[in-house]
Amino acid sequence: MTKMRNIIRIEDINDKALEPYVGIKEVHLLRYFEPEPGLFIAESKNVILAALSKGYKPYSLVCTEKMLDDEVLDLVGDAPIYVVDAEQAKKHFGYVLTGGISCAMKRQKNDDYREIIKNARRIVVLEDVENPTNIGTIFRSAAALGMDAVLLSPACVDPLYRRALRVGIGNMFLVPWAYVCDSEAEWKENGIRMLQNEGFTTVAMALREDNIRIDDPELKTKDKLAIVMGNEGYGLCTSTIEACDRVAKIPMKNGVDSLNVAVAAGLAMWELSK
């Protein structure tokens, strides 16, 4: 039996009820209920279902007519379901027309990184990765290749930004993740040491004279291993590289000296998850 739904038809796409979807930048959505956690936008049915499975609560939902018969609408409780014209949605929402649905969801408090890596053996650590597409791709690879957790420095882009979620197809909800440290200064000074104190051998992915290959047999003998990836433009900070236990590279040909961070992370995860 279909549950009662709180359906509201929207005539004007500029209706204030749609503000989280078209009127507020994501950085402001992040602080929507400050000091409490704010909102994020889950686009497409699969991403919404993944978020719901991890206990995230819907704030509101917007969809086109074609989604009104979908059972996902029965899972949002009393949250308002705003129905919009498909052509207007195409102009103002973009992806919502393709997927037919988007959901503003309430954020949860950030996890303590110590808790999510307590029983982990293989983790990915991201320093200052700024591109949401790269974050989404890394999370998708981390889920597919069986990483136990993803940790982020404070300057990394938010994994719950809509583009990151879209590219990652909601895999942020399958792999435990957390930020390490409260500030960039603390990360630069203590971040790697904090991971080492948790028993991890830290491997910086960088080009240096003294590095080893990512397929070095020694790395596979480590019980707990953290792969540390850097920024898209300048890579890892010198202080981070020097603090790590090992520096590793992916062998390349034809004079190519670097790879996109998401590609490099995927290759490193594949090798070290064997």
N, C-alpha and C positions, 0 to 999 in steps of 0.2 A: 504494500500500500504506500502511495506517495505521501511523504510527510508534508506538513504545512510549510510553505515557503513565504518569506517576507519579500515579495516581488514588488518593485517600484519601477514604473516605466518613466523614462527620462525623455522629455521633449527637447530640452535645450542642453546641448553638450557642455555649455558653460555653467551648468547647475553646480552650486557649491558642494553638493554631495559628491561630485566627481573630482574634487580638488586633489585628493591623494594621487590620482591617476594622470592628471593633465596640468595641475596648477602649482605643484610643489617640487622643488628639486630634491633629489634623493638624499643629499646631505641634510636637508631640513626634515625629510621624513624620518631620518635616523633619530632626530630629536623631537619628534612629534608630541610625545607625552613627557618631555623632560621634567624632572630628573629620571623618570621611569623609561625603560626601553621604548623606542618608537615603532615605526612601521617599515615593512618592505613589501614590494610588489612581486607576487608570484604570477608569471605569465604562462599560460597553457595548462591544460588539464593534468598532464603528467607531473608538472612541477608542483601544482597545488596539492595533488594526492600525496606526493613525497613529503611535503611540508606538514600536511595533516597527520601523516603517519608518525611524525616525530613530535606531535603534541602542539604544534603552532596553531594559534587561534585566529579564525577569520575576523577581520574588522568590518569589511564589506566586500562585495563581489560585483563585478560589472561583466555583462555578457551581451551577445547578440541573440536574436530570436532563435537561431538554429541550435543554441545550446539549452533551450528551455526544457527539452525532454531528457536531458542528460542527468544521470543519477548523482553526479558530483554535487549538484545543487542541494541534494538532500543531506549533505555532510557538513553544511556551514552553519547549522543551528539557526539562531535568530538573527544572524547578520543580514543586513539589507542586501538584496540582490537587485542591482540596477540594470535595467534592460535598455540598451541604446540602439539606435539605427545603425545598420552595418556600414552605410556610406559615410556617415558622420564619424563612426569609429575608425574607418580607414584613414580619414584626414587627421584625426586628433590622437588616436591611440597607436596606430601602426600595427604592431604584432597582435593586438587583441582581435583584429579582423581575421587574421590567419588562424589563430587558435580559437577564436570565438569567445575567449574568457580570460579575465585577469582577477586576481584577488589581493586586496590589501590585507596583510597579515601582521599580527602583533609579534614583535620581536621578543625573544627570551633573554634573560641575563646571560652574559658571556660565561662560558665554562672556564674553570680553572685548568690551566694547561697541565698541571701536575696530575690531576685526576684522569685526564683523557690519555695520558701516556704511561700511566701506572703499569699496565700490563702489555704495552706496545713493544714491538721488536723492530719494525721498520717504519720510519716516519719521514715526512718531507717538511723542510723548514724553508720558508720564503722570507727573504729580506727585501723590503721596499719594492715589491712587484706592484706596478701602478696600473696596468692595463686590465680592465675587467674581462676581456676576452681571454687573456692569458690565465687569469685566475680560474675562470670557468673550465678551460681546457685542462689545466693541471688537476683540478678536482675530479674531472671526469676520468682522467688517466689514473689518478690515485685510487678511485673506486674500482676501476676495471682491473688494476694490477695488484690489488690486495694490500695497499698501504694501511697501516693501523691508525694513522692520524696525520693531519696537516697543521702545522703551527705557522703563525704569521708574526712578523715584526709590526710595531705600531703604525708604520708608514705604509703598509700594504693596503691596497684597495679592499673595500668591504666585500666579502664573498656573497653577501645577500643583495648586492646591487643587481638591478633587474637584468642588465646585460650579462653579468657573470652567471646569474642563475639560468638565463636562457641558453647560454653556450654550454654550461655544465649540466643542463637538463636535470637540475635538481639534485645532482650527486653530492652537493654540500650537505644534504640530509642523510647521506649514506656513510660518509666518512667523518669521524669526530674531528673537530677543529677548534682552535682557540688562539687568541693573541698571547704573545709572551711579552711581559714587561708593560709598564704603564706609559713609558715615554721612549723616544728614540735614543736619548742620551743613556738611559738605563740599559736599553738593548745593546747599544754599541759597547758599553763597558762590561756588562755582566751576562748578556743573553746566552752566548755559547757556553760559558762556564756553568750556567744554571742547567743546561741540558746535560753537560758532562757530569754534573753532580747527581743527575738522575740515572747515571750509568750508561749513557749513550756515547759511542764513538762517533765523532762529528766529522763529516766529509764535505769540505768546501768544493764546489764545482767551479773551477777557475783555471786559467792558463798561467802556469808558472814553471820555472825551470825544474823545480824539485817535485813536480806532481807525478802521480801514478795513473795508470789507465783505470777507467771505471770497471773494467772486467778483471782487475787484479784479484787473484784467488784469495789474497789475505782478507779482503773486505767481506767475503762471504763467510769467513770464520767468526765474525763479530756477532755476539748474541744480540746486541742492541745497536742499531745503526741509524744515524740521522743524516740525510742528504740535504745540504744547505745550498739553495739557489738564490741568485742575486737579481738586481734590477735590470730591466730591459736594455738600458743604455750603458750604464757604467759597471754592471756586474756587482760582485760582492765588494764591500768596503775592505780596505787593506787590513784593518784591525780585526775584522771577522775572519778573514783568511788565516791570519797569523794565530788566531785563537783556536782554530779547528785542529783536530788531531791529524787529519790527512787532507791533502789537496789532490783532487782527481780531475781527469779530463776525459772527454770522449774523442777518440782518435778520428781525425778527419783527413780528407784528401783534397787534391786540386787547389791547395793554397787557402782553403776556407778555414778561418780561425775561430769562428763562433757560430752558434745556432740560436734561434729564438728560444727564450727561456722555457716556454711550454713544451717545445719539441725536445730540448735537452733534458728537462725533467722527466718526460715520458720515457726517453731512452735509459736514463739512469735508474728509474723505478723498475723498468723491465729487467735490466741487468741484475739489480740487487735484490729483486724479489724471487730470483730463480732458486 
